[in-house]
Amino acid sequence: MQRKWILPRATDMRSLDSVQSTFGLPACFVSLLLQRGLTGTASVESFLYPKLRSLSAPELLPDMSPAVERVDIAMRNGEKIVLYGDYDVDGIASLALISRILAAYRIRAECFLPRRTEEGYGLTLAGIKRCFAEHRPDLLIAVDCGTNSAEEVAAVRRRGADVVILDHHEVHSRHPNCTALVNPKMGRDFHYLCSAGVAFKLAHALVKYHTIPGINLKDYLDIVALATVADLVPLIGENRTLVKWGLKQMRTTRWAGLAALTQIAGVKASICSADIGFRLGPRINAAGRLGTAHQALALLLSDDPEECIRLATDLNTRNCERQTVEKSVTREVEFWIEAHHDHTRNAAIIAGHQNWHSGVLGIVASRIARRYHRPTLIIGFDGSGVGKGSGRSIEGFPLIKALRRCSNKLEGFGGHRMAAGLTLLEANFKSFCTSFEEVAKSLITEEMLIPRLYLDAEVSAESLSHSLLEWQDQLEPFGSSNPQPLFLLRQLQPVHSPHWMGNKQHLSLKLSSGRRQLEAVFFNAVGFCMPHPPWDVAFHLDRNEFSKHPSFQLRIIDIRSSKGSL
């Protein structure tokens, strides 16, 4: 589907000159920072050089003080503390962080992870029943879940335990009656934090409240960075500080599990946010997607290098299995779309089938939504007729609002504007499809159905260099709300016909602008219809990892004909 290219707005030249003279950044990067809301030298300096001492007091988060006081009481009285988490990277990393902090106080906390298929996500009555059967907690700390679990928290309290919740999810229902609900969404600031960020704030507050020698909070920043990048929360504010310093810490991590995972995943010493997003995060997530997440948690808790290599190798194998399952389900969904979806008539894609693995539905929904640019719901039904699904949205379409309008057809749902999960009975599938399609048509405009590509700066071929790439490194870490710069080059000619690389999925190109020749790669180019040259090219500037000498290459995102372009 052809995308509409959106060029950046004109930059205020006085602001540009001021920032450029202060920091020496190339004009294209100064313009980008101004476009992203960094309007003065002070904000640019804090962005480029974030300092740990600028982190705010952890007590500013809602309910942090009662949470720390209750944890400290449990520690001093020898109460049984159980950490109840989630099976994704954020949940697992949060449990590992809190468990290690408590271990520094010589407190052994038990960790509990729900079973995805049998018990579902977060605090559930089935999960609570097993948790108490196995551990009998006096204090249950729910991590990366619990905000909307009033009934489940009441069930925990009836069993005689107190509950502290550390979470970052949206608030959709009444406040659970717990000792403390530490969720930045309940306050005015720090809404961008993931649960590991909240857990780090708890650790910071605990160290201030109950000081002991030997705890260096910097040691835990790599665990926070792992979760923050993998959970796709915005890399703004304190998240940027935590990830920037966390990546630095990860290069010399004290945790055997992280060291083993980076080794097995083939991550180089100069680890960056993309390595977490595409190499480390998927391997940790793979355990919980296809089974239980206990291996992933064990990896982050183990201090035995040999055991960690074995666990990381197992996770690598599980990730390969996850990729196979994901590809299979994606193919089946695409066949379903060919048979049932009318692109000219349907505003949304809602696909459901028996035995689509629930662990990969979110990834598949993301792929389908990107490819077809439609709000997408993918649902897998089990043998008893219960369906679990994942949804992904497009710009401008409030997915959670649409599901709320169809809630009478659902057994449950949750999420936000761009992503959601849902449960429904197979008997209600057709009526739900009809209702959701009607809601989608009422909320979607024709303009929304045109995919957009937002460009950061137009550059000349002569300006591209390895030096520019090094300047770009100053803008790292890249991720949500701070994407890698997307550049535009105009009027390029192919030096020769593009040729397919290795697996026939990716194209290698050599492009020319005047006398300048540029190496380029176009990933996942199968099905792309090349226009007649000359071309305008939207691209990221990357290091060429296969070159013997320091060099760069263009990673092409889109190509259009230069004829008729603005």
Secondary structure, 3 states (H helix, E strand, C coil): CCCEEECCCCCCHHHHHHHHHHHCCCHHHHHHHHHCCCCCHHHHHHHHCCCHHHCCCHHHCCCHHHHHHHHHHHHHHCCCEEEECCCCHHHHHHHHHHHHHHHHCCCCCEEECCCHHHHCCCCCHHHHHHHHHHHCCCEEEEECCCCCCHHHHHHHHHCCCEEEEECCCCCCCCCCCCCEEECHHHCCCCCCCCHHHHHHHHHHHHHHHCCCCCCCHHHHHHHHHHHHHHCCCCCCHHHHHHHHHHHHHHCCCCCHHHHHHHHHCCCCCCCCHHHHHHHHHHHHHHHHHHCCCHHHHHHHHCCCHHHHHHHHHHHHHHHHHHHHHHHHHHHHHHHHHHHHCCCCCCCCEEEEEECCCHHHHHHHHHHHHHHHCCCEEEEEECCCCEEEEEEECCCCCCHHHHHHHCHHHCCEEEECCCEEEEEEEHHHHHHHHHHHHHHHHHHCCCHHHCCEEECCEECCHHHCCHHHHHHHHCCCCCECCECCCCEEEEEEEECCCCEECCCCCCEEEEEEECCEEEEEEECCCCCCCCCCCCEEEEEEEEECCCCCCCCEEEEEEEEEECCCCC
